[in-house]
C-alpha cells in the first residue's frame, strides 16, 4: 500500500511502470539520482571480492563510484581498454566477474559498444550485463532487447529535460533482479 510516501507512492509507481515500459523491461525502479541507482545495484548484486568490468572512458561519476566508494568496500574493477568486444572480453576475470558494465555511447568520448556481443561475453562468463542508457535513451536504444540484464539511467539528463529534475532509474528484465 501507500501508507508512507517514502516506501511507496502512486507517483513513483507510475514513473517506475513507465520506465519499465519504455525500456521493454519487467520492472522499473526509481531513485534519487543515477548514481544512487548505480550504487544500489552494485551493493545488491556484488559482494566484497567480486569483480566488475567497466568502460575505459566511463562517466566520471560512475568511475569515482567504483574508485572511491566500491573499491574501498572490496569490489574490484577493471576498465576495459576500449569500446570493442575484445576489450571487454579481456577485462573479464572468469569466476570473479559478476557484472560487465557498458555505456553506449560512452560519456564523455561517445564510444559505441555492440551491446548484443558484449551481452554474450558477460553471459558466457556467468556475469550480468548492465547498460547505462542515459545518453542514447530508450528512444534510440533498448538494451534489454539486445541481451542486457539491467538498464541504468540518470533521468536528470535526457529523460528529465537535462537538469529540470534530478533522478535515476533502473530497469530489469527478470523480476528477481527487481
GISULSUL-V885521 format. One record per pair of residues at least 6 apart in sequence whose ideal C-beta (glycine too) atoms are under 7 Angstrom apart, sorted by sequence separation. I is the first residue (numbers start at 0). GAP is how many residues later the second one is. If there is no record, write none. Layout:
# GISULSUL-V885521
i: (I,I)
gap: (GAP,GAP)
This chain:
# GISULSUL-V885521
i: (1,19,30,45,70,80,104,121,152,171,1,19,69,79,104,121,143,155,159,1,19,79,91,103,132,142,18,30,80,103,155,118,132,154,155,16,65,79,101,103,117,155,15,53,87,130,154,15,77,101,154,15,153,154,14,152,101,114,152,130,11,99,128,132,151,128,129,133,128,129,130,131,132,133,149,150,99,127,136,99,127,129,136,149,51,53,55,82,133,148,37,54,55,133,148,47,48,49,50,51,52,53,54,55,148,34,38,47,50,53,55,37,47,50,52,99,103,118,119,143,149,41,82,96,98,106,114,118,148,45,82,84,91,97,98,99,100,101,102,118,143,34,38,82,87,96,97,104,115,93,98,104,114,115,84,88,103,114,41,84,87,91,114,52,91,84,103,52,52,50,52,58,50,51,57,49,50,51,54,50,51,52,53,54,49,52,54,57,58,51,56,54,56,45,56,44,45,44,56,61,58,44,40,33,40,40,37,22,36,21,23,33,22,24,33,23,33,22,23,32,33,32,24,22,40,36,35,36,32,34,36,31,32,33,31,32,30,31,29,30,30,29,30,28,27,28,27,26,24,25,24,25,22,24,25,26,25,28,18,19,26,18,25)
gap: (6,6,6,6,6,6,6,6,6,6,7,7,7,7,7,7,7,7,7,8,8,8,8,8,8,8,9,9,9,9,9,10,10,10,10,11,11,11,11,11,11,11,12,12,12,12,12,13,13,13,13,14,14,14,15,15,16,16,16,17,18,18,18,18,18,19,19,19,20,20,20,20,20,20,20,20,21,21,21,22,22,22,22,22,23,23,23,23,23,23,24,24,24,24,24,25,25,25,25,25,25,25,25,25,25,26,26,26,26,26,26,27,27,27,27,27,27,27,27,27,27,28,28,28,28,28,28,28,28,29,29,29,29,29,29,29,29,29,29,29,29,30,30,30,30,30,30,30,30,31,31,31,31,31,32,32,32,32,33,33,33,33,33,35,35,36,37,38,39,42,44,44,45,45,45,46,46,46,46,47,47,47,47,47,48,48,48,48,48,49,49,51,51,52,52,53,53,54,54,70,73,83,89,100,109,111,114,115,115,116,118,118,119,119,119,120,120,121,121,121,122,123,126,128,129,131,132,132,133,133,133,134,134,134,135,135,136,136,137,137,138,139,139,140,141,141,143,145,146,146,147,147,148,148,148,148,149,149,150,151,151,152,152)
